Amino acid sequence: MNTEIGFIGLGAMGEPMAANLLAAGYKLRVYNRTASKAEPLVKAGATRVERPGDAALPGGVVITMLADDAALEQVTLGPGGIAERLGPGGIHVSMSTVAPATTRRLAKDHAAHGNIIIASPVFGRPDAAKAKRLWVLASGPAAQKTTIRPLLEAMGQAVFDFGEEPGAANVVKLAGNFLIAANLEAMSEAFAMAEKQGVDRTAVADLLAKTLFACPIYQGYGKAIAEKRFTPVGFRMRLGLKDLELTLRTAGEVTTPVPIASLVRDRFLANLAKGRADMDWSAIALGVLDDAGLSHKD
């Protein structure tokens, strides 16, 4: 495998992921719509390119970490897109959280150019990305997954393989984000009830995180929600809404009711209507506090 890797999308997640690849000894060609975000990586040895397609070398590997399906399709499809630029034998590692249907559609375009796409979304916030503690998913052709595995291992603590169906890893990622969002809502409601009954909400969160729900979601998000603390922003609420809408669409494609996803989606939408789109998605708890007549600071 060519050690010069393309990396497109240097946001809160992409930048530390790319930095870990540099630290692992890979050469990077990087692109970001806001060029200044590439400067720390350029100083560390990366080459900044002017167009997204320029990050892809013929027969090489290019990684994308973008905000949504539209952004991914824009850099992948059409003349000068990465599917065309990769040419025969190239590999596109799509680490964005997108619809499985999008990956399946892009897989056909890649195949027309003789290359492939591997879906490889991740679980983890920016601090986990920086510490190389991401949980990395993967689905796509087995041989190419073997080729890129060292790259995935350079960015995360473990890689989970979900077979050769192109969109499978995207399904798992949406399932996980749906479960996180549902738990954010449930914790917000439970702690609001405790507070209105005169019980210390932080003590409740501490108990649950050490006993019945001794897991990262309750230990991290639970503590933040109990303390009504929603900074720093790790994952913006507008992106949480996007993922819930993708979950509803993906479930609908296979006639699977997901009523809890509908409920939580509406909670996100109500918070966006109150100007909270760029707050951390755990700030959906503010909507619960509003409904319960409890105080908070936006």
C-alpha positions as CSV (number, residue, x, y, z in Angstrom):
1,M,0.0,0.0,0.0
2,N,1.3,3.5,-0.9
3,T,2.1,5.2,2.4
4,E,0.8,8.6,1.1
5,I,-2.8,8.7,2.1
6,G,-5.5,11.2,1.1
7,F,-7.6,12.6,4.0
8,I,-10.6,14.8,3.3
9,G,-12.5,16.5,6.2
10,L,-10.5,18.1,9.0
11,G,-13.2,19.0,11.5
12,A,-13.3,18.2,15.2
13,M,-12.9,14.4,14.5
14,G,-11.0,14.4,11.2
15,E,-8.1,16.6,12.4
16,P,-7.0,14.4,15.3
17,M,-7.6,11.2,13.3
18,A,-5.3,12.6,10.5
19,A,-2.7,13.6,13.1
20,N,-2.6,10.1,14.4
21,L,-1.9,8.8,10.9
22,L,1.0,11.2,10.6
23,A,2.3,10.1,14.0
24,A,2.1,6.5,12.7
25,G,4.5,7.4,9.9
26,Y,2.0,7.9,7.0
27,K,2.4,10.7,4.5
28,L,-0.8,12.6,4.1
29,R,-2.4,14.7,1.4
30,V,-5.1,16.7,3.1
31,Y,-8.1,18.8,2.1
32,N,-10.6,20.8,4.0
33,R,-13.1,23.3,2.8
34,T,-11.8,25.8,5.3
35,A,-8.1,25.6,4.4
36,S,-6.8,27.1,7.6
37,K,-7.9,24.0,9.5
38,A,-5.2,22.1,7.6
39,E,-2.4,24.2,9.0
40,P,-1.5,22.2,12.1
41,L,-1.2,19.1,9.9
42,V,0.8,20.9,7.3
43,K,3.2,22.0,10.0
44,A,3.5,18.3,11.1
45,G,4.4,17.3,7.6
46,A,1.1,16.9,5.6
47,T,0.6,18.3,2.1
48,R,-2.4,20.5,1.7
49,V,-4.2,20.2,-1.7
50,E,-6.5,22.7,-3.3
51,R,-9.4,20.4,-4.4
52,P,-10.8,17.3,-2.7
53,G,-10.1,15.1,-5.7
54,D,-6.4,16.1,-5.5
55,A,-6.2,14.1,-2.2
56,A,-6.7,10.9,-4.1
57,L,-3.8,9.3,-5.9
58,P,-4.4,6.6,-8.7
59,G,-4.6,3.2,-7.1
60,G,-4.2,4.7,-3.6
61,V,-6.2,5.2,-0.5
62,V,-8.3,8.2,0.4
63,I,-10.2,8.7,3.7
64,T,-13.2,10.9,4.1
65,M,-14.6,12.2,7.4
66,L,-17.4,14.6,6.5
67,A,-20.5,16.0,8.1
68,D,-23.2,14.4,6.1
69,D,-24.3,12.4,3.0
70,A,-24.5,15.5,0.7
71,A,-20.9,16.4,1.5
72,L,-19.7,12.9,0.9
73,E,-21.5,12.6,-2.4
74,Q,-20.1,16.0,-3.5
75,V,-16.5,15.0,-3.1
76,T,-17.0,11.4,-4.4
77,L,-19.1,11.7,-7.6
78,G,-18.7,13.3,-10.9
79,P,-15.7,14.6,-12.9
80,G,-12.7,15.1,-10.7
81,G,-14.4,13.3,-7.8
82,I,-12.4,10.8,-5.8
83,A,-14.1,7.8,-7.4
84,E,-12.7,8.9,-10.7
85,R,-9.4,10.1,-9.4
86,L,-8.6,6.8,-7.6
87,G,-9.0,4.8,-10.7
88,P,-8.5,1.0,-10.8
89,G,-7.5,-0.6,-7.5
90,G,-8.1,2.5,-5.4
91,I,-9.8,2.4,-2.0
92,H,-12.1,5.0,-0.5
93,V,-12.4,4.6,3.3
94,S,-15.7,6.5,4.3
95,M,-15.6,7.2,8.0
96,S,-18.6,9.6,8.0
97,T,-21.9,8.8,9.6
98,V,-24.2,8.5,6.6
99,A,-27.1,6.4,5.4
100,P,-26.4,2.8,4.4
101,A,-28.2,3.5,1.2
102,T,-25.7,6.3,0.4
103,T,-22.8,3.9,0.8
104,R,-24.5,1.3,-1.4
105,R,-25.1,3.9,-4.1
106,L,-21.5,5.2,-4.0
107,A,-20.2,1.6,-4.1
108,K,-21.8,1.3,-7.6
109,D,-20.1,4.5,-8.8
110,H,-16.8,3.3,-7.4
111,A,-17.2,-0.1,-9.1
112,A,-17.7,1.7,-12.4
113,H,-14.2,3.2,-12.0
114,G,-12.6,-0.1,-10.9
115,N,-12.2,0.8,-7.2
116,I,-14.1,0.2,-4.0
117,I,-15.6,2.0,-0.9
118,I,-15.3,0.7,2.6
119,A,-17.7,2.0,5.2
120,S,-15.7,2.7,8.4
121,P,-17.6,5.0,10.8
122,V,-16.4,5.3,14.4
123,F,-17.7,5.6,17.9
124,G,-16.1,8.3,20.0
125,R,-15.8,12.0,20.6
126,P,-12.9,14.3,19.6
127,D,-11.0,13.6,22.8
128,A,-11.2,9.9,22.0
129,A,-10.0,10.6,18.5
130,K,-7.0,12.5,19.8
131,A,-6.1,9.8,22.2
132,K,-6.5,7.1,19.5
133,R,-9.3,5.5,21.5
134,L,-12.0,5.3,18.8
135,W,-14.1,2.2,18.2
136,V,-13.8,1.6,14.5
137,L,-16.3,-0.2,12.4
138,A,-15.7,-1.7,8.9
139,S,-17.7,-3.3,6.1
140,G,-16.8,-4.0,2.5
141,P,-14.6,-6.3,0.4
142,A,-12.4,-8.5,2.7
143,A,-9.2,-8.1,0.8
144,Q,-9.3,-4.3,0.9
145,K,-10.3,-4.3,4.6
146,T,-7.1,-6.3,5.2
147,T,-5.1,-3.7,3.2
148,I,-6.4,-0.7,5.2
149,R,-6.6,-2.3,8.7
150,P,-3.2,-0.8,9.8
151,L,-4.7,2.6,9.0
152,L,-7.8,1.9,11.1
153,E,-5.7,0.6,13.9
154,A,-3.6,3.8,13.8
155,M,-6.7,5.8,14.6
156,G,-8.6,3.6,17.1
157,Q,-8.3,1.1,19.9
158,A,-10.2,-1.7,18.2
159,V,-11.7,-2.6,14.8
160,F,-15.0,-4.4,14.4
161,D,-15.7,-6.1,11.1
162,F,-19.3,-6.4,9.9
163,G,-18.8,-8.3,6.6
164,E,-18.7,-7.4,3.0
165,E,-22.1,-5.7,2.5
166,P,-21.1,-2.1,1.8
167,G,-23.7,-0.4,4.1
168,A,-23.5,-2.8,7.1
169,A,-21.2,-0.7,9.2
170,N,-23.4,2.4,8.6
171,V,-26.4,0.4,9.9
172,V,-24.4,-0.4,13.1
173,K,-23.3,3.2,13.5
174,L,-26.8,4.5,13.3
175,A,-28.0,1.9,15.7
176,G,-25.4,2.9,18.2
177,N,-26.1,6.7,17.9
178,F,-29.8,6.0,18.2
179,L,-29.2,4.2,21.5
180,I,-27.0,7.0,22.8
181,A,-29.6,9.6,21.9
182,A,-32.4,7.5,23.6
183,N,-30.3,7.2,26.7
184,L,-29.6,11.0,26.7
185,E,-33.4,11.5,26.8
186,A,-34.0,8.8,29.4
187,M,-31.3,10.2,31.7
188,S,-32.5,13.7,31.3
189,E,-36.1,12.7,32.3
190,A,-34.9,10.5,35.3
191,F,-32.7,13.2,36.7
192,A,-35.4,15.9,36.3
193,M,-37.8,13.7,38.2
194,A,-35.2,13.2,41.0
195,E,-34.6,16.9,41.2
196,K,-38.3,17.8,41.5
197,Q,-38.6,15.2,44.2
198,G,-35.9,16.9,46.2
199,V,-33.2,14.3,45.5
200,D,-29.7,15.4,44.5
201,R,-29.6,14.6,40.7
202,T,-25.8,14.3,40.7
203,A,-25.9,11.7,43.4
204,V,-28.4,9.7,41.4
205,A,-26.2,9.9,38.3
206,D,-23.2,8.8,40.4
207,L,-25.0,5.8,41.8
208,L,-26.3,4.6,38.4
209,A,-22.9,5.1,36.7
210,K,-21.2,2.9,39.3
211,T,-23.9,0.1,39.6
212,L,-26.7,-0.7,37.2
213,F,-25.3,1.3,34.3
214,A,-21.6,1.2,34.7
215,C,-20.7,2.1,31.2
216,P,-19.2,5.1,29.3
217,I,-22.5,6.7,28.3
218,Y,-23.8,6.9,31.9
219,Q,-20.4,7.8,33.3
220,G,-19.7,10.5,30.8
221,Y,-23.0,11.9,29.5
222,G,-24.8,11.0,32.6
223,K,-22.5,13.1,34.8
224,A,-22.7,16.0,32.4
225,I,-26.5,16.0,32.2
226,A,-26.8,15.7,36.0
227,E,-24.5,18.7,36.4
228,K,-26.3,20.6,33.6
229,R,-23.0,21.0,31.9
230,F,-23.0,20.9,28.1
231,T,-19.5,22.1,27.2
232,P,-17.1,21.4,25.6
233,V,-19.1,20.5,22.5
234,G,-18.1,17.1,21.3
235,F,-21.0,16.4,18.9
236,R,-23.3,19.1,17.8
237,M,-27.1,18.8,18.3
238,R,-27.8,19.5,14.6
239,L,-25.7,16.4,13.7
240,G,-27.6,14.4,16.3
241,L,-30.8,15.3,14.6
242,K,-29.3,14.4,11.3
243,D,-28.4,10.9,12.6
244,L,-31.9,10.3,14.1
245,E,-33.5,11.3,10.8
246,L,-31.1,8.8,9.0
247,T,-32.2,6.2,11.6
248,L,-35.9,6.7,10.9
249,R,-35.2,6.6,7.1
250,T,-33.1,3.4,7.3
251,A,-35.7,1.7,9.5
252,G,-38.5,2.8,7.2
253,E,-36.7,1.1,4.3
254,V,-37.2,-2.3,5.9
255,T,-40.6,-1.5,7.5
256,T,-39.3,-1.4,11.0
257,P,-41.2,0.9,13.5
258,V,-38.8,2.8,15.8
259,P,-41.2,4.9,17.9
260,I,-38.5,5.9,20.5
261,A,-36.4,7.3,17.6
262,S,-39.4,9.4,16.5
263,L,-39.8,10.8,20.1
264,V,-36.2,11.7,20.5
265,R,-36.0,13.2,17.1
266,D,-38.8,15.6,18.0
267,R,-36.9,16.5,21.2
268,F,-33.9,17.4,19.1
269,L,-36.0,19.4,16.7
270,A,-37.6,21.3,19.6
271,N,-34.2,22.2,20.9
272,L,-33.0,23.4,17.5
273,A,-36.1,25.6,17.3
274,K,-34.8,27.2,20.5
275,G,-31.4,28.1,19.0
276,R,-29.4,25.2,20.4
277,A,-28.2,23.6,17.1
278,D,-24.5,24.0,17.8
279,M,-24.7,23.0,21.4
280,D,-23.5,19.5,22.4
281,W,-26.2,16.9,21.7
282,S,-26.4,16.1,25.4
283,A,-28.0,19.6,25.8
284,I,-31.3,18.0,24.7
285,A,-31.6,17.8,28.5
286,L,-32.4,21.5,28.4
287,G,-35.7,20.7,26.7
288,V,-36.6,18.3,29.5
289,L,-35.7,21.0,32.1
290,D,-37.9,23.4,30.2
291,D,-40.9,21.0,30.3
292,A,-40.4,20.3,34.0
293,G,-40.1,24.0,34.9
294,L,-36.5,23.5,36.2
295,S,-33.8,26.1,36.0
296,H,-30.8,25.9,33.7
297,K,-28.3,28.1,31.9
298,D,-28.2,27.8,28.1
